[in-house]
Amino acid sequence: MGERADLYRGKGWPNVIPTKYLVDPTAAYDVLDIHFAYVGANECVQKSEKTITLVSKTASKITALATAFTTATGVTVTAKE
């Protein structure tokens, strides 16, 4: 979680918000990353890149989500291992 803006991890103890991890580190997961960038008009030429990461224990859910994403947006989703 330190890579996701929890840079000070406990620095202000006892005034901290504990991090709640949402996955089991011993289990295997399938992941769908959606990476995109916003480019503004004229003077806003710098890209603002974002990544949305979706995680599931079952590959069929990620496959269904990727198919739905492709249908809704027309963007082809490719698998990487």
JOSULNOR-V115551 format. One record per residue. RES is the residue in one letter. SS is DSSP state (H for helix, E for strand, C for the rest). PSI is psi in whole degrees, -180 to 180 (999 if undefined). OMEGA is omega in whole degrees, -180 to 180 (NA if undefined). Layout:
RES_SS_PSI_OMEGA, RES_SS_PSI_OMEGA
//
This chain:
M_C_-14_179, G_H_-27_178, E_H_-9_-177, R_H_49_173, A_C_5_174, D_C_56_-171, L_C_-30_-173, Y_C_1_176, R_C_84_175, G_C_7_-178, K_C_-38_-177, G_C_27_-176, W_C_136_10, P_C_4_-179, N_C_69_-179, V_C_159_173, I_C_115_-177, P_C_140_179, T_C_131_178, K_C_111_179, Y_C_137_-173, L_C_-2_-180, V_C_158_176, D_C_117_-176, P_C_-14_-180, T_C_-9_-178, A_C_161_176, A_C_141_-178, Y_C_154_170, D_E_141_-172, V_E_139_172, L_E_115_177, D_E_128_174, I_E_110_-178, H_E_128_-179, F_E_169_-180, A_E_142_175, Y_E_132_175, V_C_121_-179, G_C_-179_-179, A_C_149_172, N_C_-98_-174, E_C_-9_179, C_C_62_-174, V_C_-15_-179, Q_C_134_180, K_C_141_174, S_E_95_-174, E_E_140_180, K_E_153_174, T_E_129_174, I_E_125_-179, T_E_123_178, L_E_135_-174, V_E_139_177, S_E_149_177, K_C_-20_-179, T_C_133_-178, A_H_-31_-177, S_H_-33_179, K_H_-41_179, I_H_-40_178, T_H_-43_179, A_H_-40_179, L_H_-42_178, A_H_-40_178, T_H_-44_178, A_H_-39_178, F_H_-44_179, T_H_-42_179, T_H_-42_-176, A_H_-35_-173, T_H_-22_-176, G_C_4_179, V_C_129_-180, T_C_131_179, V_C_129_179, T_C_145_-180, A_C_138_174, K_C_144_177, E_C_999_NA
//
